[in-house]
Amino acid sequence: MTRAALALLDGDVYQAFRWNMLAFIIAPLLATYFVLEKKKMLKPSKVLMTSMLVMAVLFFILRNTKTFGWMAPTAI
Protein backbone atom coordinates (compact mmCIF):
# COMPACT_ATOMS: atom_id res chain seq x y z
CA MET A 1 0.00 0.00 0.00
CA THR A 2 2.90 2.36 0.72
CA ARG A 3 4.28 2.14 -2.82
CA ALA A 4 0.82 2.82 -4.22
CA ALA A 5 0.35 5.81 -1.92
CA LEU A 6 3.73 7.24 -2.91
CA ALA A 7 2.91 6.77 -6.60
CA LEU A 8 -0.39 8.62 -6.07
CA LEU A 9 1.46 11.46 -4.32
CA ASP A 10 3.69 11.68 -7.40
CA GLY A 11 0.58 11.86 -9.57
CA ASP A 12 1.21 8.50 -11.23
CA VAL A 13 -2.23 6.88 -10.98
CA TYR A 14 -1.42 4.03 -13.37
CA GLN A 15 1.67 3.00 -11.38
CA ALA A 16 -0.33 3.20 -8.15
CA PHE A 17 -2.92 0.91 -9.74
CA ARG A 18 -0.19 -1.56 -10.76
CA TRP A 19 1.24 -1.55 -7.23
CA ASN A 20 -2.13 -2.20 -5.57
CA MET A 21 -5.10 -2.98 -7.83
CA LEU A 22 -7.25 -4.17 -4.98
CA ALA A 23 -7.25 -0.76 -3.28
CA PHE A 24 -8.76 0.81 -6.39
CA ILE A 25 -11.46 -1.85 -6.50
CA ILE A 26 -12.24 -1.99 -2.78
CA ALA A 27 -12.19 1.77 -2.01
CA PRO A 28 -15.47 2.66 -3.79
CA LEU A 29 -17.11 -0.49 -2.43
CA LEU A 30 -16.00 0.43 1.09
CA ALA A 31 -17.48 3.92 0.69
CA THR A 32 -20.74 2.32 -0.48
CA TYR A 33 -20.65 0.01 2.53
CA PHE A 34 -20.40 2.97 4.93
CA VAL A 35 -23.29 4.74 3.20
CA LEU A 36 -25.44 1.62 3.49
CA GLU A 37 -24.53 1.25 7.16
CA LYS A 38 -25.39 4.87 7.84
CA LYS A 39 -28.78 4.43 6.15
CA LYS A 40 -29.36 1.31 8.30
CA MET A 41 -29.59 -0.97 5.27
CA LEU A 42 -28.02 -3.86 7.14
CA LYS A 43 -28.66 -6.78 4.77
CA PRO A 44 -27.13 -5.13 1.67
CA SER A 45 -24.21 -3.84 3.75
CA LYS A 46 -23.48 -7.33 5.11
CA VAL A 47 -23.62 -8.80 1.61
CA LEU A 48 -21.26 -6.09 0.35
CA MET A 49 -18.80 -6.61 3.22
CA THR A 50 -18.83 -10.37 2.68
CA SER A 51 -18.21 -9.95 -1.04
CA MET A 52 -15.30 -7.55 -0.36
CA LEU A 53 -13.77 -10.09 2.01
CA VAL A 54 -14.12 -12.90 -0.54
CA MET A 55 -12.71 -10.64 -3.26
CA ALA A 56 -9.68 -9.76 -1.13
CA VAL A 57 -8.92 -13.38 -0.22
CA LEU A 58 -9.27 -14.52 -3.84
CA PHE A 59 -7.13 -11.64 -5.04
CA PHE A 60 -4.30 -12.44 -2.63
CA ILE A 61 -4.38 -16.12 -3.55
CA LEU A 62 -4.75 -15.72 -7.31
CA ARG A 63 -2.12 -13.03 -7.78
CA ASN A 64 0.51 -15.47 -6.53
CA THR A 65 -0.29 -18.08 -9.17
CA LYS A 66 1.34 -18.25 -12.57
CA THR A 67 -1.94 -17.88 -14.47
CA PHE A 68 -2.86 -14.63 -12.71
CA GLY A 69 0.69 -13.27 -12.44
CA TRP A 70 -0.42 -10.10 -14.24
CA MET A 71 -2.17 -9.12 -10.98
CA ALA A 72 1.10 -9.07 -9.02
CA PRO A 73 2.61 -5.67 -8.16
CA THR A 74 5.04 -4.54 -10.85
CA ALA A 75 7.01 -1.40 -11.60
CA ILE A 76 6.22 0.28 -14.90
Residue, then its C-alpha position, 0 to 999 in steps of 0.5 A: m500500500t505504501r508504494a501505491a500511496l507514494a505513486l499517487l502522491d507523485g501523480d502516477v495513478y497508473q503506477a499506483f494501480r499496478w502496485n495495488m489494484l485491490a485498493f482501487i477496487i475496494a475503495p469505492l465499495l467500502a465507501t458504499y458500505f459505509v453509506l449503506e450502514k449509515k442508512k441502516m440498510l443492514k442486509p445489503s451492507k453485510v452482503l457487500m462486506t462479505s463480497m469484499l472479504v471474498m474478493a480480497v482473499l481470492f485476489f491475494i491467492l490468485r495473484n501469486t499463481k502463474t496464471f494470474g501473475w499479471m495481478a502481481p505488483t510490478a514497476i512500470 
